[in-house]
Amino acid sequence: MQYLIGVDLGTSGTKTVLFDINGGEIASASREYPLYQPKNGWAEQEPEDWWNAAVQTIGEVLQKSGVNAGDIAGLSLSGQMHGLVLTDDQGRALGRSIIWCDNRTIEACEEFTRLAGGRERLIQISANPALTGFTAGKLLWVREHCPELWARASHIQLPKDYVRLRLTGRYHMDMSDASGTNLLDVPHRCWSQEIAERIGLSMEMLPPLLESADIAGYVTEEAARLTGLRAGTPVAAGAGDNMAAAIGTGVVRQGRAFTTIGTSGVVFAHSDTVQIDPSGRVHTFCAAVPGGYTVMSASLAAGLSLKWARDRFFQAEVQVAEEMGTDSYALMNQEAAQSPIGANRLIYLPYLMGERSPLLDPEARGAFIGLSAMHTRRDIARAVMEGVMYSQWQNLNVLRAMRVAPNVMLACGGGAKSPFWRQMMADMFEMPVSTLQNTEGPALGAAILAGVAAGVYNDVPTACERLLKENEPLLPDSGRHAAYDPFFHLYEALYPALKDAFHELAQLEKA
């Protein structure tokens, strides 16, 4: 029997899963690591933490399963996108990575847009505006504020690419992850020499590009010693987390889409051709399917909003869950279900880390609107869940206008484990919402890419058809949709009304 490993490098931790070639989960292991926020709006992580987590979890799944390392046909990685890892000429990381949810680069993004030829030209080439989460703004920020560090930098890597570099000793980046740098010519699937020249970036700093299912290298003797893998095991290029999730949920053909509620929230649709929103409200990236494209939104604090609420207001549930051996979020769901639609006229804006889609405003901030003495914790829980879903509904409407939205939605991520949240999604979206029997979206997607690279599967769509099976969908309720509708329209009106106040607050923070 042959096996495949998928490593999912996330923001809160890394999860590694060992699968058989029929998609069955054999063993899994996770390791958490810290996120550093030295200033308001900053977000950093240590690349060495990612590497150590990968080493430990790969070794653990091999040990748990008892699988012989020689039976591992291939390995691949899914990773948080956009994070900047600068390495020296020996492949050593130069300090912490500025990761995707960091907002320090507002001025750098404005400068990058100017240097790149203006917003319209930038979107024509990279399919996206310059956003604070993307990699290019981070490059300019480091070059301006850390010139000694910049002078030592030889290569640019993204988080999963750094881990793959440590596994194989070879520099590469895949098309899907490179799409989130603002440096890729997305329609032509190559680095943009025009942008690089305009901003004064040497093309030698950019790694060779691969499609996600291409072999990027082989496990080195040193990496084999540390992980327990066999030296020479093929390692596929892998994909950005959402593109890998698309593989793991079967969103690999036109007309397929998923919504994920993880730390961030995403509405993601596959397209066989390039579809670009001229306003840049949603992202167009290269898909992990060779030659394919994706259209996706990205709201920055989806599951993060619920975690924030849990950590601040629901410590009693956390303690009870520990004593009962259950999930604290399940107890929060029970509380939220006791509040009516609209959370007793309480609306939550989920902009804890600024907001990307569809607002493109790093200075937006979270808010409860309508808070009164009558509200309880259950109202707060429901308002947070509804606010996150209103954000996804707003983004789905953008995809509908681009004619890439489906009639049935797949749900994935931690939020998809909640029947209450999935039913809310179905009612708001006014479409059936289904899940897959296998819930390891990004890790399974990475494993499928490894299988294609190793020749276990012919191609990505064929592998997905063979391995993935859907559960019965939750159906929408038209009455509940009508009840949500006025709250959603009020939600949409709140950001424009508060935008100036958010920006004024941001200036006070800088004073």
C-alpha positions in Angstrom: 0.0 0.0 0.0 1.2 3.5 -0.8 0.5 6.6 1.3 0.6 10.4 0.9 1.3 13.2 3.4 -0.3 16.6 3.4 1.2 19.3 5.6 -1.1 22.3 6.2 0.9 25.3 7.5 -1.7 27.6 9.1 -1.7 30.7 11.2 -2.4 29.1 14.5 -0.5 25.9 13.9 0.6 23.2 11.5 -1.5 20.1 10.9 0.0 17.1 9.1 -2.2 14.2 7.9 -1.2 10.8 6.5 -3.6 9.4 3.9 -3.8 6.2 2.0 -4.2 6.5 -1.7 -8.0 6.1 -1.4 -8.2 9.3 0.6 -8.6 7.6 3.9 -7.1 9.4 6.9 -4.5 7.1 8.7 -3.0 9.5 11.3 -2.8 13.2 12.0 -0.8 15.5 14.3 -0.8 19.2 15.1 1.5 21.7 16.7 0.6 25.3 17.6 2.9 28.3 17.6 2.7 31.9 18.6 1.7 35.0 16.6 3.6 38.1 17.6 2.0 41.5 17.5 4.7 44.0 18.7 2.5 47.0 17.6 -1.2 47.5 16.8 -1.9 46.0 13.4 1.3 44.1 13.1 1.5 40.3 12.9 4.7 38.2 12.7 5.7 34.6 13.1 9.0 32.8 13.4 9.8 30.6 10.3 11.7 28.3 12.6 8.5 27.6 14.4 6.9 26.4 11.1 9.8 24.2 10.3 9.9 22.6 13.8 6.1 22.0 13.7 6.5 20.3 10.3 9.3 18.1 11.5 7.5 17.1 14.7 4.1 16.4 13.0 5.6 14.4 10.1 7.5 12.3 12.6 4.5 11.9 14.8 2.1 10.6 12.0 4.8 8.1 10.9 5.2 6.9 14.4 1.4 6.8 15.2 0.6 4.9 12.0 3.5 2.5 11.9 3.7 3.1 8.2 7.1 2.4 6.6 8.7 5.5 5.3 9.5 3.7 2.1 5.8 3.4 1.4 5.3 7.2 1.4 4.8 7.9 -2.3 4.9 11.7 -1.9 4.4 14.8 0.3 3.2 18.3 -0.4 2.3 21.4 1.5 -0.6 23.8 1.9 0.3 27.1 3.4 -1.0 30.5 4.7 -0.5 32.9 1.9 1.3 36.3 1.5 3.8 36.1 4.4 7.2 37.4 3.5 10.2 35.2 4.4 13.6 36.7 3.4 16.5 34.2 3.2 20.2 34.7 2.9 22.4 33.0 0.3 22.6 29.9 2.6 18.8 29.6 2.8 18.6 30.9 6.4 15.6 32.9 7.3 16.4 36.5 8.2 14.2 37.1 11.2 10.5 36.9 11.7 8.1 36.7 8.8 5.5 39.5 8.3 2.4 37.4 7.7 -0.8 37.8 5.8 -2.9 39.7 8.5 -0.3 42.4 9.1 -1.5 45.9 8.3 1.7 48.0 8.7 2.2 48.5 4.9 -0.5 51.1 4.1 2.0 53.7 2.9 4.2 51.1 1.3 1.2 49.8 -0.7 0.4 53.3 -1.9 4.0 53.7 -3.0 4.0 50.3 -4.7 0.9 51.2 -6.6 2.5 54.4 -7.9 5.7 52.7 -8.9 3.9 49.8 -10.6 2.1 52.2 -13.0 -1.1 52.9 -11.1 -4.0 50.9 -9.7 -5.5 50.1 -13.1 -2.3 48.8 -14.6 -1.5 46.8 -11.5 -4.8 45.0 -11.6 -4.4 44.3 -15.3 -1.1 42.5 -14.6 -1.4 41.0 -11.1 -5.3 40.7 -11.2 -5.4 42.4 -7.8 -4.8 45.8 -6.2 -1.9 46.4 -3.8 -3.2 45.2 -0.4 -1.5 45.4 3.0 -1.7 41.6 3.4 0.1 40.9 0.1 3.8 40.3 -0.2 5.0 43.2 -2.4 4.0 45.9 0.1 6.0 44.1 2.8 9.1 44.1 0.5 8.9 47.8 0.1 8.4 48.3 3.9 11.4 46.1 4.8 13.5 47.9 2.2 12.6 51.3 3.6 12.6 50.5 7.3 15.1 47.7 7.6 17.9 48.4 5.0 20.5 46.3 6.8 18.2 43.3 6.7 17.3 44.0 3.1 21.0 44.2 2.1 21.5 40.6 3.4 18.5 39.1 1.6 19.1 36.9 -1.4 15.7 35.2 -1.9 12.0 35.8 -1.3 10.0 32.9 0.0 6.4 32.3 1.2 5.7 30.4 4.4 5.2 26.9 3.0 8.0 27.5 0.4 10.4 28.0 3.3 9.4 24.7 4.9 9.7 23.0 1.5 13.2 24.6 1.0 14.2 23.0 4.3 12.8 19.6 3.2 14.4 19.7 -0.3 17.2 22.3 -0.4 15.6 23.8 -3.5 14.0 27.2 -4.1 10.6 27.2 -5.8 7.2 28.9 -5.6 4.0 27.6 -7.1 1.6 29.6 -9.2 -1.3 29.8 -6.8 0.8 31.1 -3.9 2.7 33.5 -6.1 -0.6 35.0 -7.2 -0.8 36.6 -3.8 2.4 38.5 -4.0 1.3 41.3 -6.4 4.4 40.4 -8.4 3.0 37.7 -10.7 1.5 38.3 -14.2 -1.6 36.2 -13.3 -3.1 36.0 -16.8 0.2 34.7 -18.3 1.3 32.7 -15.2 4.8 34.2 -15.0 6.7 36.8 -12.9 6.0 40.3 -14.1 9.3 41.7 -15.3 7.6 45.1 -15.8 6.6 45.3 -12.1 9.9 44.1 -10.9 11.8 46.7 -12.9 9.4 49.5 -11.9 9.9 48.8 -8.2 13.7 48.1 -8.5 13.5 44.4 -7.5 16.0 42.0 -8.9 14.4 39.0 -10.7 17.1 36.8 -9.2 15.3 37.2 -5.8 12.2 35.5 -7.2 12.3 31.7 -7.1 11.5 29.6 -10.2 7.7 29.0 -10.7 6.0 25.6 -10.8 2.5 24.4 -11.1 1.2 23.0 -7.8 1.3 19.3 -8.9 4.9 19.6 -10.2 7.7 17.9 -8.3 9.7 20.7 -6.5 12.4 18.5 -5.1 13.2 15.4 -3.0 13.6 15.0 0.7 17.3 15.5 1.6 19.3 13.2 3.9 19.3 15.9 6.6 15.5 16.3 6.4 15.0 12.6 6.4 17.0 12.3 9.6 14.9 14.9 11.3 11.5 13.8 10.1 11.7 10.0 9.7 10.9 10.3 6.0 12.9 8.4 3.4 15.5 10.4 1.6 14.5 10.9 -2.0 10.8 11.1 -1.3 9.2 13.4 -3.9 7.8 16.7 -2.7 5.3 18.5 -4.8 5.2 22.3 -5.1 1.9 22.5 -3.2 -0.5 25.4 -3.0 -1.7 28.4 -1.0 -4.1 27.3 1.7 -7.4 28.2 -0.1 -6.3 26.7 -3.4 -5.3 23.5 -1.6 -8.7 23.6 0.2 -10.3 23.8 -3.3 -8.5 20.6 -4.3 -9.5 18.9 -1.0 -13.2 19.9 -1.5 -13.4 19.1 -5.2 -13.7 22.7 -6.4 -11.7 22.0 -9.5 -14.2 22.7 -12.3 -16.3 25.6 -13.5 -19.5 26.0 -11.4 -18.0 24.7 -8.2 -17.4 26.8 -5.1 -16.9 26.6 -1.3 -17.1 28.9 1.7 -14.6 28.4 4.5 -14.8 29.8 8.0 -11.3 29.4 9.4 -9.3 32.2 11.0 -10.2 34.2 7.9 -13.4 33.7 5.8 -13.4 32.9 2.1 -15.9 32.5 -0.6 -14.0 30.7 -3.4 -15.1 29.7 -7.0 -13.2 27.9 -9.7 -13.1 29.4 -13.2 -11.6 27.9 -16.4 -10.7 31.4 -17.6 -9.3 34.6 -16.1 -12.1 36.7 -14.4 -11.0 39.9 -12.9 -13.0 42.4 -10.8 -11.9 45.8 -12.1 -12.6 47.3 -8.6 -10.3 44.7 -6.9 -12.9 43.8 -4.3 -12.2 40.1 -4.7 -9.1 38.3 -5.7 -8.3 36.4 -8.9 -5.5 33.9 -8.5 -4.0 31.0 -10.5 -5.6 27.8 -9.3 -3.8 24.7 -8.1 -5.3 23.0 -11.1 -2.8 23.6 -13.9 -4.2 26.3 -16.3 -7.2 27.0 -14.1 -8.1 30.2 -12.1 -9.9 31.1 -9.0 -12.0 34.0 -7.8 -12.1 34.4 -4.1 -13.0 36.8 -1.4 -11.0 37.1 1.9 -12.5 38.6 5.1 -9.7 38.8 7.7 -11.5 37.9 11.0 -14.1 35.2 10.5 -13.3 32.3 12.9 -10.9 34.8 14.5 -14.0 36.8 15.6 -15.6 33.9 17.3 -12.3 33.0 19.0 -12.0 36.6 20.2 -15.5 36.4 21.6 -14.9 33.0 23.2 -11.6 34.2 24.9 -13.2 37.4 26.2 -16.7 36.4 27.1 -17.1 32.7 27.3 -14.4 31.4 29.6 -17.0 29.6 31.7 -17.9 27.5 28.6 -14.2 26.8 28.0 -13.8 25.5 31.5 -17.0 23.4 31.3 -15.9 22.0 27.9 -12.6 20.9 29.3 -14.3 19.1 32.2 -16.8 17.5 29.8 -14.3 16.6 27.2 -16.3 18.5 24.6 -15.8 21.5 22.3 -16.2 25.0 23.8 -17.5 26.3 20.4 -20.3 23.7 20.5 -21.4 25.2 23.8 -21.2 28.7 22.3 -23.4 27.5 19.4 -26.0 26.3 21.9 -26.0 29.8 23.5 -26.3 31.5 20.2 -29.2 29.3 19.1 -31.2 30.7 22.0 -31.0 34.2 20.6 -33.4 35.1 17.7 -32.4 36.0 14.1 -31.0 39.5 14.4 -29.6 38.8 17.9 -32.2 41.0 19.4 -31.3 43.9 17.0 -27.5 43.6 17.6 -25.2 43.8 14.6 -21.5 42.9 14.7 -18.9 44.2 12.2 -16.1 41.7 11.9 -13.2 44.0 11.1 -10.9 43.1 14.0 -7.8 43.1 11.7 -9.1 45.7 9.2 -10.9 44.3 6.2 -10.0 43.0 2.8 -13.0 41.8 0.7 -15.0 43.7 -0.3 -13.9 46.9 1.6 -10.2 47.0 1.0 -9.7 49.0 4.1 -7.0 48.1 6.6 -8.2 50.9 8.9 -11.7 49.5 9.4 -12.4 48.2 12.9 -14.8 45.9 14.6 -18.0 47.2 16.2 -21.2 46.1 17.9 -24.1 48.3 16.7 -27.2 48.5 18.7 -25.7 47.2 22.0 -28.0 47.8 25.0 -28.4 46.7 28.6 -30.9 44.0 27.5 -28.3 42.1 25.5 -26.8 38.9 26.9 -23.8 36.7 26.1 -26.0 34.6 23.8 -26.9 37.7 21.8 -23.2 38.5 21.5 -22.4 35.0 20.3 -25.2 35.1 17.7 -24.3 38.6 16.5 -20.7 37.6 16.0 -21.7 34.5 14.0 -24.2 36.5 11.9 -21.8 39.4 11.3 -19.2 36.9 9.9 -21.8 35.4 7.7 -23.1 38.8 6.5 -19.6 39.5 5.3 -19.6 36.2 3.3 -23.0 37.0 1.9 -21.7 40.4 0.8 -18.8 38.8 -1.0 -20.9 36.1 -2.6 -23.0 38.9 -4.2 -19.8 40.2 -5.8 -19.1 36.7 -7.3 -22.7 36.5 -8.5 -22.2 39.8 -10.4 -19.1 38.3 -12.0 -21.1 35.2 -13.0 -18.9 32.7 -11.2 -21.1 31.8 -8.2 -22.7 28.4 -8.0 -26.2 27.2 -7.0 -24.9 24.9 -4.3 -22.2 25.7 -1.8 -19.6 23.5 -0.1 -18.7 24.5 3.5 -15.3 23.8 5.0 -13.0 25.1 7.7 -13.7 25.0 11.5 -17.0 26.8 11.1 -18.3 24.0 8.8 -18.2 21.6 11.8 -21.1 23.6 13.3 -24.6 22.6 11.9 -25.9 25.8 13.4 -23.5 27.9 11.4 -24.0 25.9 8.2 -27.7 26.3 8.4 -27.2 30.1 8.9 -25.1 30.0 5.7 -27.7 28.1 3.7 -30.5 30.5 4.9 -28.5 33.6 4.1 -27.1 32.4 0.8 -30.5 31.0 -0.2 -28.8 27.8 -1.5 -28.1 24.3 -0.3 -24.9 23.9 1.7 -23.1 20.6 1.8 -20.0 19.2 3.4 -17.6 16.4 2.4 -17.2 13.1 4.3 -13.5 13.9 4.5 -13.0 17.2 6.4 -9.3 17.7 5.9 -9.6 20.1 3.0 -6.2 21.8 2.8 -4.2 18.8 4.0 -6.1 16.4 1.7 -5.6 18.9 -1.2 -1.9 18.9 -0.6 -1.8 15.1 -0.5 -3.7 14.9 -3.8 -1.2 17.2 -5.3 1.6 15.0 -4.0 -0.2 12.0 -5.5 -0.4 13.6 -8.9 3.3 14.6 -8.8 4.3 11.0 -7.8 2.2 9.5 -10.5 -0.4 7.9 -8.2 -3.2 9.8 -9.9 -3.4 10.9 -13.5 -4.5 14.5 -12.8 -6.2 16.6 -10.1 -9.9 16.5 -11.3 -9.7 12.7 -11.8 -8.3 12.3 -8.3 -11.0 14.4 -6.8 -13.8 12.5 -8.5 -12.3 9.2 -7.1 -11.7 10.3 -3.6 -14.3 12.9 -2.5 -17.9 12.2 -1.5 -20.4 14.8 -0.3 -22.8 14.5 2.6 -26.5 15.4 2.3 -26.8 19.2 2.1 -28.7 21.5 4.5 -31.5 23.2 2.6 -32.3 26.9 2.9 -35.4 28.2 4.6 -37.1 31.0 2.7 -38.7 32.4 5.8 -35.4 32.6 7.7 -33.8 34.2 4.6 -36.5 36.9 4.6 -35.9 37.5 8.3 -32.1 37.9 7.8 -32.6 40.2 4.8 -33.3 43.6 6.6 -30.4 43.0 9.0 -28.1 42.3 6.1 -29.0 45.5 4.3 -28.4 47.4 7.5 -25.1 45.6 7.9 -24.1 46.8 4.4 -25.0 50.4 5.2 -22.9 50.5 8.4 -19.4 50.5 7.1 -20.0 53.5 4.7 -21.5 55.4 7.7 -18.6 54.6 10.0 -15.7 54.7 7.5 -14.6 58.3 8.4 -14.7 57.5 12.1 -12.5 54.4 11.6 -10.0 56.5 9.7 -10.0 59.2 12.3 -9.4 56.6 15.0 -6.5 55.3 13.0 -4.9 58.7 12.9 -5.3 59.0 16.7 -3.5 55.7 17.1 -0.6 57.1 15.1 -0.5 60.4 17.1 
